[in-house]
Amino acid sequence: MHNQLCETYEIDTPIFAFSHSPGVIAAVSKAGGFGVLGAAGMEPEQLDKALQMLTEECVGKSFGIDLIIPEKYVGREEGGLSFENLQRLIPQGHRDFLNKLLDDYHVPRLAAPDTMASRAGMGISEKRGKQLVDIALAYPVKLIVNALGVPPAYIIELAHQKGVRVGALVGAVKHALHQKEAGVDLIIAQGFEAGGHTGEIATMVLTPQVVDAVAPLPVVAAGGIASGRQMAAVLALGAQGVWTGSVWLMTEEAETHPVVKEKFKHATSSDTLRSRASTGKPARQLRSAWTDAWEDPANPDPLPMPLHGLLTIDAQRSIQNDALQGGEGGRKLINYYVGQSVGMLNQVRPAAEVFQAIKDECDAVLKHLGQL
Ligand SMILES: Cc1cc2nc3c(=O)[nH]c(=O)nc-3n(C[C@H](O)[C@H](O)[C@H](O)COP(=O)(O)O)c2cc1C
């Protein structure tokens, strides 16, 4: 399984793991894969601390960071609006609806709203992205990835100057071509099944088209991949490796909310939906009373990014806290981003064990197919 991608990214197995949990990144990178830390929601100090830990723990191993600098968001033209100006754009009707939703589910509000967390809801701006990149480039990261659009040219340039490669997630061929034109080094073809922001085309259909469209740029496939059989399948489609997200949410190292972990354990592949309920852009997540409320045509529509995140971040914290305290309302409302592979994630295991299982199964399948 050691291919060109492994050579380029200095890894043993072409498995990329996206996670917000530094512990998962460390485990995967140490096992010979490539851990990519989701930095979009992080405060700069938080990212700095995580990268310090990874640099110490993963000597000689490969890891990177992931940002969200969308092509379109409220305030982009203005170079990013202030926190106060963004708050002013949130209609009172939306605030009233959200308050009523929490009242209906008897969710107590957290006493002191964490304004730092509210500001982190703005972590998608170009300004914040640049700040995070500057921090990352002081560490031995080997890859910077962007989601939801072409990374700004100066970020690509800055990374390349430091010998760091740049990747981007795409959900359609035309987006892949834009990324290639912009000078991105690695294309992540992410199918509809994926957890988080996702397009409308399935991994099985998207991958071979993107592979052909951007050749000779390397492509890794994402969306629905949680086993070695699925990894072998996308290698057959022309991908040079896999990019995985949901599968790591059910590892011991993952900082997934315990109630969410429990929900995932029992969820089937029919229990997710692609909804604007959590960020304002379509993202696959677990269905819950929260998504039901925002999907109900009788209720206000989710706001565009980043207003929706700003509107809901304190409510989300209250819901998470209530669920943790055993509150019935919080338990009904709580949800999280996850892909259709949630139906395959029925136990919590160490990340290194999950990594080894994917690798071993893929190896066995490839050998078996070779004998046919
Ligand atoms: C909880 C969660 C959060 C995610 N957040 C991001 C993100 O911040 N940036 C990003 O590029 N992708 C994000 N994604 C998408 C992943 O990078 C990855 O493409 C996706 O999880 C692959 O599909 P899978 O979930 O079926 O493995 C997220 C996915 C999940 C499950």
The ligand as a MOL file (V3000), in Angstrom:
LIG
                    3D

  0  0  0     0  0            999 V3000
M  V30 BEGIN CTAB
M  V30 COUNTS 31 33 0 0 0
M  V30 BEGIN ATOM
M  V30 1 C -17.3840 16.3580 13.2930 0
M  V30 2 C -16.8780 16.7580 11.9610 0
M  V30 3 C -16.4040 18.0450 11.7700 0
M  V30 4 C -15.8440 18.4180 10.5500 0
M  V30 5 N -15.3110 19.6590 10.4230 0
M  V30 6 C -14.5780 19.9310 9.3000 0
M  V30 7 C -13.8130 21.1160 9.2250 0
M  V30 8 O -13.7810 21.9360 10.1400 0
M  V30 9 N -13.0690 21.3150 8.0970 0
M  V30 10 C -13.0410 20.3920 7.0740 0
M  V30 11 O -12.3190 20.5770 6.1170 0
M  V30 12 N -13.7820 19.2760 7.1410 0
M  V30 13 C -14.5300 19.0170 8.2250 0
M  V30 14 N -15.2330 17.8500 8.2860 0
M  V30 15 C -15.2040 16.9160 7.1350 0
M  V30 16 C -13.9940 16.0150 7.2120 0
M  V30 17 O -12.8320 16.7230 6.8960 0
M  V30 18 C -14.1000 14.8430 6.2440 0
M  V30 19 O -14.0700 15.3030 4.9070 0
M  V30 20 C -15.3180 13.9850 6.4150 0
M  V30 21 O -15.5200 13.6840 7.7630 0
M  V30 22 C -15.1420 12.6890 5.6040 0
M  V30 23 O -16.2840 11.9140 5.6090 0
M  V30 24 P -16.6410 10.8620 6.7680 0
M  V30 25 O -17.1650 11.7060 7.8770 0
M  V30 26 O -17.6630 10.0160 6.1660 0
M  V30 27 O -15.3720 10.1450 7.1260 0
M  V30 28 C -15.8220 17.4780 9.4830 0
M  V30 29 C -16.3530 16.2040 9.6700 0
M  V30 30 C -16.8770 15.8410 10.8810 0
M  V30 31 C -17.4200 14.4450 11.0480 0
M  V30 END ATOM
M  V30 BEGIN BOND
M  V30 1 1 1 2
M  V30 2 1 2 3
M  V30 3 2 2 30
M  V30 4 2 3 4
M  V30 5 1 4 5
M  V30 6 1 4 28
M  V30 7 2 5 6
M  V30 8 1 6 7
M  V30 9 1 6 13
M  V30 10 2 7 8
M  V30 11 1 7 9
M  V30 12 1 9 10
M  V30 13 2 10 11
M  V30 14 1 10 12
M  V30 15 2 12 13
M  V30 16 1 13 14
M  V30 17 1 14 15
M  V30 18 1 14 28
M  V30 19 1 15 16
M  V30 20 1 16 17
M  V30 21 1 16 18
M  V30 22 1 18 19
M  V30 23 1 18 20
M  V30 24 1 20 21
M  V30 25 1 20 22
M  V30 26 1 22 23
M  V30 27 1 23 24
M  V30 28 2 24 25
M  V30 29 1 24 26
M  V30 30 1 24 27
M  V30 31 2 28 29
M  V30 32 1 29 30
M  V30 33 1 30 31
M  V30 END BOND
M  V30 END CTAB
M  END
